[in-house]
C-alpha cells in the first residue's frame, strides 16, 4: 500500500534523519530506500507501507495525510531586538501575502493597562498561547511578531503550533547595529514602545538574545522593509 505524508510531520517521529522538504521512501518498519527519479518533484515525502509487516493503521495513526502546497500553512515567527524593523516588515508581508498578522504588542498593551507592568513574559505566554491556538484553528497563514530574546517564549509557541501538523514553523530573527536601532527608536511616538536611548540601553543591558536552531537571521541596516520582506518570501518558498 502506498501512502503519502508530510515530511514535517514525520520528522517529529524520525528526528533529524528526516529533513523538512526531503522526498524519501520509507518501509513500514522505518527503513529508508532511495526515491525513484520520477518522484523527486513531489512536494511531500513518499512513504511505502509494506503490508504484512504489521498493522499499517498503527503507523498511519501517528502521522497526518500529506497536504499539498495549497493546503500547507505557515506560522512565521518574526523576532528580534527593539527597532530592528519587525512590525514594519511584517506589515509589508501582510499586504503582499494576505496573511494574518498577530503583533504581540497589541495584546501586551491591553494587559499593561491592567497590571501596569512591562516585564511579564510568562504571564504573556499564558495569555498569548490560547489566542495563537484560536487563529490556528481557523487555518490561516500567520505572521507572529514578538521580540522573544529567550528560548522559552519561542518554545511555548512552537509547542502550540506543533499540535497542528499542517503548519510549518519558521523563525526569522531581524538584527541591526546599535546606532540603527537607536535612530529608529528616537523616531517613535508610541508610549508603549521603547522611545529613548535610556530605555533602549536598559532593555539591551538586561537581555541576551538566545540562538534558536534552524532560525534565519537577516540584517536590516541600510535596507528597506520591502527588501527585507522579499528576502523572507524567498525563505518561505
Order of alpha helices (4+ residues) and beta strands (2+ residues): beta-alpha-beta-beta-beta-alpha-beta-alpha-beta-alpha-alpha-beta-alpha-beta-alpha-alpha-beta-alpha
